Amino acid sequence: MSATTTTTAPIVVDVVSDGICPFCYIGKRKLDMAVAQYNASRPNEPAFVVETRWHPFDLNPLLTAEAIPKAQMYEDLFGPSYRLKWARTDAVAASVGITIKNDGLVGSTFDYHRLMTHVLDTRGADVQNKLAEALFVEFFENGRPLSDHAVLADGAEQAGLDRAQVLEFLASGELAYETRITLDESCRSGISGVPDFSIAGGKFRIHGAEGPAAWIRVFEQIRAERLASEPKTAGKEAADAVEAGIACSLEDGTC
C-alpha cells in the first residue's frame, strides 16, 4: 500500500496521573516503547505521532510540603508488608529500564500539578511531556521530593523552561484554585486507579501500565479508521488491490 498522509495527525492521549505513581512512569515508558515499535514496523508510512497531555490526580492527599522518607509513607499506607510491594514494583520498572530509588523522599504533589497544568496551558503538550519525564526521573530515580520547588525547577530546566520564571510561578500560588477543582473532579470521576489513559477523545481507553501490545492494537484501529475515511483514488484502489492479492503490480510484475 502506498504511503498516506492521514496517519500523520497526532493521536491525542489524555492521561490522569500523579507524579509519585510508579505505574504512571512505567506506563509512560511502555507507551513510548509502543510508538517506537509501531513506527519501526511500518517504515514506509508516515510516523504515528502521539500528543500526550497529563492531568492531575492526588494519590495521597495527606502528604504535605514537608517531605518524609518514602519508606514511612509506604508503611503508613500498606503496613509492614510494604517492602514486598516495593519489590514487585521494582521488578516491573526494571523490565522497562527504570531503576527506582526507594530510600528517597516524598511530599505533596500539589505544586507539581500546578506546574504541569501551567506548562500545558502556556507551552503545550510536547514541553509538558518532557517535563513529566524529567520529574519522574527526579522522583523515582534520584529520590527527590516533588514538593520541593528547587526539584521542580531542576526538572523544568531539563525540559527547556526558564528556571527563574518557573520559581516565580511556583511562589505566586497561581492556578491553586483551578488545580484543586481539577483534583476534586478527578476524584469524583469514577477513576479508581492511575494511570488512566483516554485516547482520541475517549474513543479508546487503557487503564494502568499496559504493555506495548495493548497500545499497538489501538494504533492499528486508529490507522484502519483513518484509512477507511480517506478519499479513494484510482491509483490507491489499484495499490490496495495488489496488496490484497487480487491484482498484479505494473511496477514490478508481482502478483
URQUIMO-V308220 format. One record per residue. N is the residue number from 1. SS is DSSP state (a for helix, b for strand, c for the rest). PSI is psi in whole degrees, -180 to 180 (NA if undefined). D_LAST is the distance of its C-alpha to the last C-alpha in Angstrom with 2 decimals. Layout:
N/SS/PSI/D_LAST + N/SS/PSI/D_LAST
This chain:
1/c/139/13.59 + 2/c/153/15.98 + 3/c/146/19.47 + 4/c/147/22.04 + 5/a/-6/25.77 + 6/a/-23/26.66 + 7/a/3/26.79 + 8/a/-17/29.43 + 9/c/135/32.31 + 10/c/144/34.46 + 11/b/118/34.49 + 12/b/125/38.22 + 13/b/117/39.61 + 14/b/123/43.28 + 15/b/127/44.91 + 16/b/128/48.40 + 17/b/164/49.83 + 18/c/145/52.93 + 19/c/-15/53.36 + 20/c/12/54.99 + 21/c/112/52.27 + 22/a/-35/50.53 + 23/a/-15/47.52 + 24/a/-42/47.11 + 25/a/-46/46.72 + 26/a/-42/44.46 + 27/a/-39/42.40 + 28/a/-44/42.03 + 29/a/-40/40.87 + 30/a/-36/38.24 + 31/a/-46/37.01 + 32/a/-41/36.80 + 33/a/-41/34.87 + 34/a/-44/32.40 + 35/a/-45/31.74 + 36/a/-44/31.23 + 37/a/-43/28.89 + 38/a/-46/26.81 + 39/a/-36/26.49 + 40/a/-28/25.70 + 41/a/-12/22.78 + 42/c/66/21.22 + 43/c/-20/22.03 + 44/c/7/19.84 + 45/c/155/21.63 + 46/c/143/25.27 + 47/c/142/27.59 + 48/c/135/29.16 + 49/c/129/32.89 + 50/b/129/35.50 + 51/b/105/38.93 + 52/b/130/41.37 + 53/b/125/44.76 + 54/b/133/47.50 + 55/b/151/50.14 + 56/b/145/53.44 + 57/c/140/54.44 + 58/c/104/57.67 + 59/c/-31/57.35 + 60/c/87/61.01 + 61/c/-13/63.35 + 62/c/-14/66.33 + 63/c/149/65.47 + 64/c/180/67.56 + 65/c/-19/67.40 + 66/c/111/69.43 + 67/c/148/66.94 + 68/b/164/67.42 + 69/b/141/65.83 + 70/a/-40/62.47 + 71/a/-38/63.96 + 72/a/-45/66.69 + 73/a/-45/64.30 + 74/a/-38/62.13 + 75/a/-38/65.22 + 76/a/-37/66.59 + 77/a/-40/63.36 + 78/a/-3/62.41 + 79/a/-169/65.58 + 80/a/-19/66.04 + 81/a/9/62.57 + 82/a/-28/60.91 + 83/a/-30/60.14 + 84/a/-40/57.83 + 85/a/-42/55.95 + 86/a/-47/55.86 + 87/a/-42/54.43 + 88/a/-43/51.56 + 89/a/-41/50.73 + 90/a/-39/51.05 + 91/a/-41/48.55 + 92/a/-42/45.91 + 93/a/-44/46.63 + 94/a/-30/46.39 + 95/c/-18/42.91 + 96/c/20/41.68 + 97/c/20/43.93 + 98/c/129/47.00 + 99/c/114/50.47 + 100/c/133/53.01 + 101/c/104/56.63 + 102/c/-9/58.67 + 103/c/21/62.10 + 104/c/-163/61.75 + 105/b/158/63.25 + 106/b/143/62.19 + 107/c/-175/63.64 + 108/c/143/62.94 + 109/c/15/59.61 + 110/a/-48/61.05 + 111/a/-30/61.22 + 112/a/-47/57.77 + 113/a/-37/56.46 + 114/a/-47/58.54 + 115/a/-44/57.02 + 116/a/-41/53.43 + 117/a/-43/53.99 + 118/a/-44/55.66 + 119/a/-40/52.85 + 120/a/-43/50.19 + 121/a/-37/52.35 + 122/a/-27/53.19 + 123/a/-13/50.38 + 124/c/173/47.32 + 125/a/-36/44.94 + 126/a/-46/43.62 + 127/a/-39/47.16 + 128/a/-39/48.18 + 129/a/-38/45.31 + 130/a/-39/46.46 + 131/a/-42/49.97 + 132/a/-46/48.90 + 133/a/-47/47.37 + 134/a/-39/50.47 + 135/a/-29/52.85 + 136/a/-44/50.98 + 137/a/-45/51.43 + 138/a/-46/55.09 + 139/a/-53/55.89 + 140/a/-40/53.84 + 141/a/-26/53.60 + 142/c/-11/56.81 + 143/c/26/58.93 + 144/c/141/60.27 + 145/c/138/61.28 + 146/c/0/59.58 + 147/c/-14/62.98 + 148/c/120/64.08 + 149/a/-31/63.64 + 150/a/-38/63.44 + 151/a/-45/60.43 + 152/a/-41/58.74 + 153/a/-36/59.56 + 154/a/-46/58.18 + 155/a/-39/54.84 + 156/a/-41/54.90 + 157/a/-42/55.50 + 158/a/-28/52.47 + 159/c/4/50.42 + 160/c/15/51.79 + 161/c/159/54.60 + 162/c/121/58.17 + 163/a/-46/60.38 + 164/a/-41/63.56 + 165/a/-37/61.97 + 166/a/-44/60.52 + 167/a/-36/63.93 + 168/a/-43/65.57 + 169/a/-47/63.21 + 170/a/-39/63.79 + 171/a/-22/67.56 + 172/a/-23/67.58 + 173/c/4/66.60 + 174/c/143/64.21 + 175/c/10/61.71 + 176/a/-47/63.80 + 177/a/-48/64.31 + 178/a/-37/60.71 + 179/a/-40/59.48 + 180/a/-40/61.85 + 181/a/-46/60.64 + 182/a/-40/56.99 + 183/a/-41/57.91 + 184/a/-42/59.81 + 185/a/-37/56.90 + 186/a/-40/54.57 + 187/a/-35/57.04 + 188/a/-6/57.27 + 189/c/-13/53.55 + 190/c/-3/53.06 + 191/c/124/51.14 + 192/c/-7/52.34 + 193/c/159/50.78 + 194/c/151/49.12 + 195/c/152/46.63 + 196/b/113/45.33 + 197/b/128/42.11 + 198/b/122/41.29 + 199/b/136/37.88 + 200/c/51/36.99 + 201/c/25/40.43 + 202/c/3/40.74 + 203/c/-33/37.49 + 204/b/151/36.73 + 205/b/144/39.35 + 206/b/126/39.61 + 207/b/124/43.00 + 208/c/-176/44.08 + 209/c/67/42.41 + 210/c/153/39.11 + 211/c/173/36.66 + 212/a/-32/33.51 + 213/a/-39/31.38 + 214/a/-40/33.29 + 215/a/-41/32.78 + 216/a/-35/29.05 + 217/a/-41/28.75 + 218/a/-44/30.66 + 219/a/-40/28.56 + 220/a/-40/25.38 + 221/a/-42/27.20 + 222/a/-43/28.41 + 223/a/-45/25.03 + 224/a/-41/23.55 + 225/a/-39/26.59 + 226/a/-40/26.40 + 227/a/-38/22.79 + 228/a/-30/23.65 + 229/a/-6/26.64 + 230/c/132/24.91 + 231/c/132/24.93 + 232/c/142/21.53 + 233/c/163/20.62 + 234/a/-41/18.22 + 235/a/-40/16.35 + 236/a/-39/16.31 + 237/a/-39/15.31 + 238/a/-42/12.18 + 239/a/-39/11.45 + 240/a/-39/12.33 + 241/a/-39/10.03 + 242/a/-46/6.91 + 243/a/-36/8.88 + 244/a/-8/9.84 + 245/c/24/6.63 + 246/c/14/7.79 + 247/c/161/6.21 + 248/c/146/4.18 + 249/c/134/6.25 + 250/c/-20/9.34 + 251/c/-47/10.70 + 252/c/4/9.03 + 253/c/4/6.55 + 254/c/150/3.80 + 255/c/NA/0.00
